[in-house]
Structure formats: C-alpha cells, structure tokens
C-alpha cells in the first residue's frame, strides 16, 4: 500500500498544481457575453470596461479581458442595430461571466442582419472574417470597428490611431508646407495606406525617403527638406465620418495575401481603411 501511494504521489501533485493553475487563470479573466433578449449572440460587439480597456467580441459575442474577475463590473457596449448598453452588471454565479442584454433599435429590425453579419457591407469585404482569423492567430492585426468609431466620436481620422500598439501618428513639415500628419509603424517608418482596397498615392507617406526603421538605422525614415508638388496628409485622405472600418497590419509578414499592397513598404506595414455607411 505504501509503495502504491508513493508511486502515485507525483501524479497527485501534478493534478493539484494543474487545478490550482486553472483556478488562478479563471481568477484573472473577466469574460463578457453579449446577447439579445432571446439569448442569441450579438457578434463583434465593441465592449469597454470601466477604466478605458476596450476590445471587440468574437463571432459568438464573447470576449475575455485579462482583468481580475469581480462581483460586479461597469460596461459600455455598442453594436450597430442595437441600443447602446451602459451600466453595471453582476456576474453569473454559474460560470462567473457577465451577460450583457442588448435591445434592437426597432422591433422590425431584420433578423438575418442581427445574427449574420456577413450580410453587411463591411462583412462583404471580408472585414469580420479577417477579424475572426486574427483572434485565432492567423494574422497579426488590430481592427477598429464601426462601433468603436462611433463611440470615440473622432473629428479627424488621425485621432483614431492615437494610443494604438503597433502604430503612431507622426508630424512632418517643410518650408513650403504646414505641419502634416503621417502614420508610422514600428520603428517609426512610414506605413502604406489603402482605401477600399486601393493604395493611396501622393501622400506624405510617400515623401519619406526611406523605409528602414529608425530603430535599425537612425538615418532611416527621413523627410526631405524640400518636397515638390502637393501631397496629402493623413486627415486629407478621407473624412473620418465616411469611414466604417479600419485594419492595421504591423507588417506584411503575417497579413492576408489579398490585402498586401503592391509596391508597399513591407517592413513598415499597412493600414486598410474601408468607407461607407456604418451599419
């Protein structure tokens, strides 16, 4: 009997450690489910926790934040076709998740539109498919959904890129031009900009003479002292109110092949801007 107990002691210790790790992992994850009154999932809702932490739910309306779980949490949730939700919720004692009830803006709202985002103009361009694949690790990207665009209430397109992980807003000027905004990727090198799948040319992004990141070569990503011709700044390309979705790819190494711009600066990444009605 003693021999048997000693033989299984490592296994028991391993099981005990695994159980402890699982409990610890659950304790630092705040799970939010976005649902209709009938219990149907609301896919790709934009969820913001108190304190400014925000992200987009998956195709089943579920999102997990790396935050310690509490008995209650303050949430702000938006999804096109539904009334915004703002309030404090108690977690479900059965699974410790928070269920957010969303109400359609009108009882006559098309059911297919609620449950199948593929029917929307943005979905038809593959936006939500790429978002879902990114969540599964297929791509390295950051998405700005219509809900976040509405919630932020930006007046300039450049404001939507402030505070992002893999992108920053830079400012350039010459003797002929006033200060202009540009988008810089990791290493402070210029990103390529796409609007509705087409590369935008004649911008200040193109005026930057090198795609070598400054983190690699301090002489990289220079702006010429004099640049002839009229060039567009970021905020001149498109009105932010006409934008319905944005995709940010830090590089072309882990990006969808059908979006990679021809002649773009691969190491600097690219931004895909989609225009149209936010619905």
N, C-alpha and C positions, 0 to 999 in steps of 0.2 A: 504493500500500500504506500509506504514511504517512497519507494522507487517510482511508482506511478505518479505521485504528487510532484516529485522533483522533475520528472520528465515533462510535465505539462506546465510547470511554473513559468518558463519563458513565454509560452503561448498566452497564458492568463495575463501576464504583464503586458504583452503586446496588445491584447484586446482592450485592456484597461487604458493604455495610452491612446489607442485609436478612438475609443469612446470619449475620452477627455478632449482630444483634439477636435472631434466633431462638435461637441458642446461649445468649445471655445470659438470655433468657426461660426456657428449659428449666433453666438452672442455678439459678434461684431458685424453682422449683416442685417440691414433694415430692408425687408422685402415689401414691395408695394404692388398690389394688383389693381388694375383699372378695369372696372366692369360697368355694364349697363344695369338698369333696374331688373332686367330679366336674367342677369348673371352672365351675359355674353361678354367676351373680352373686347376691350377697346384697344386696337393695335396702335403702336407708335405714338402714344400719348406723351406729351412733354411734362415731366414731373420735377417739381422743385421743392426741396426740403428747406425748412427754416435754416437760415444761415447762408443761403445762396447756392447750395450744392444742387445741380440740376443735370438731368440726363433724359434720354428717350427710352421708353419701354420697348419691349420686343414685339413680335407679331402676335403674341398671346396676351399683350397688355401687362406684362410682368417686368419689374426692374428691381435689382438688388443694389443697394448702396453699401459701401464699406463704412458703415457707421454703427456704433453700438446700438442694439435694439433697446427701445424704451417702451413704457406702457402706453404712452401717447406720443403723437408727432404732429407737427404743423405742416400742412402740404398745400401746394398750389399746383393745379393740374389743368392743362389745356389740350383740347383736341378739336380740330375743325368739325363742325356739325353738332357740337355739344356745348352746353353752357359751361363756362369755366368753374372749376371747383376750388374753393379756398376755405380752409378750416382745419380744425384739429380732430384727429381720429384716434380711437383706441385700437390696439392690436387684437387680432382674433386669437383667443386663448387656445384654439385647436392647433394652430401652426405658427403663431407669433407674427403673421403677416398683417399688413394693413390693406384693407379693401376700400377702394375709392369708388363711390357711386356717381356715375355720370348720367346726366339727363339730356336727351336730344333737344335741340333748339325748337323743334316743331314735331308734333305727333305724326305729321305726314312725311317726315324725312325718309328717303329711300332706304329700305332695309339693306339692300345689297351694298350701298355706299358705306354703310356703317360697318358691316362685317367683312367686306372685301376691298381693301384699299387699292387693289390692282385696277379698279375702275377709275381712279382719279387721274388727272393729267400728269401729276408728278410721278405717280406709280407707273404709268405707262412708259415713262422714260427710264425705268429701272432703278429709280432712286431708293425705294424701300427694299427692293431685292438686294441691292448693294449694302444698304444699312444692315440688313439681317445677316448677310455673309460676313460683314465686318465684325459683328457681335460674335460670330462663330470662329473668328480668327483668320478668315480667308484673305482679308485686306487690312492694311493699316491706314485708317482714315478717321476723320471726325466729321459729323453731319450736323447741319443746322436746319431744323425742320420748320415748316410754316408756323407751327405753334410757338416755337422759340422766337421766331422773327416778330410775331405779333406781341408776345409777352415783353420782349425787350423794348419795343417801341422806338427803334433807332431812326434817326432822321438822315443819317449818312451811312452808306454801305460800309465804310471803313470801321464804324463803331461795332459792327457785328464780329469783327476779327480781334477785338481787344480782349486780352486775357486768355487767349487760346494757348494750348500746349505747344503745338508744332508750327506756329505761325505768329508773326508780329507785324505791326504797322510801322513803317518807316517813313521818313520825310526827307525829301530832296529839294534842292533849289539851285538855280543858276543865275547868272547876271540878267538873263532875259526872261526868266520865268519866276513866278512867286512860288512859295513852298508847295510841294505836291506830295500826295500820299502814294506809297508803294507797299506791296506785300512782300515780306521777306520770310523765307523758310528757315530751317535750322542752319545755324552757321551764318545767318544774315546774308543769304544770297537770294536773288530775285526769283519769284515763283511765276510760272506760266498761268495765264488766266483764260478760262474757257467760258463762253456764254452760250447756253443752249447747244453745247457740244462742239462749238467752233472756236478756234483760237483767236483771241483778240490781239490785233497788231497795232502798232503806232502808239504804244503806251510808254510810260516812264519805266515800266519793267524792262522794255527793250533797250532803253538808253543806258542801262547799267552794263558796263563793258566786259564784265567777267562773271561766269557762273561759279567760279571757285569760291567756296565759303570762306569768310574772313577767319573762321576758326581754324582753317587749314593754312591759309596764306593771308597775312594781314593786308596785302595789296589787292586781294580779291574784291569783287562786287563794287567797283569804283563807279562814280558818276562823273562823266566828263564835265569840265569847267564850262564848256560851251556846247550846246546841242542844238543843231539847226532844226527847223520845222516845228510844227505844232504837235504836241504829244498829250495824250490823255492821262490824267491821274486816275487813281482807283475810283474816286467818287464821281468822276465824269463818265465812266463807262456805262453805268446803269443806275436808275433810281432805285433805292432800297425798297420802296413801296411796290415796285414791279417784280421783286424777287420772291419766288415761292420756295426755294430750297437751295442749299449750298453744300458742296462736298469738298473737304480739304484732304489732300494726299501729300504727306511729307516728302515722298519721292516716288519715282515710277517703278521702283524695285518690287513693291508689293501693292500694285494698283491694278484695276480692271484694264485689260488689254484694249477694250473698245473705247476707253476714255483717254488713254495716253496720247497727248498731243504730238503730232509730227513736228519735228524740229524744236521741241520744247527742251527745257533745261532739266534733264532727268534727275540730277543730284539735288536740285532745289525744290522739286515737287511742283504740284499744280493745284489750282482751285477751279472747280466746276460750279458755275452759277446757272441756276435754272429760273427762267422768268415765266410769269403767268399769274393767274388768279390763285390765291391761297385757299384751296378747298380740297 
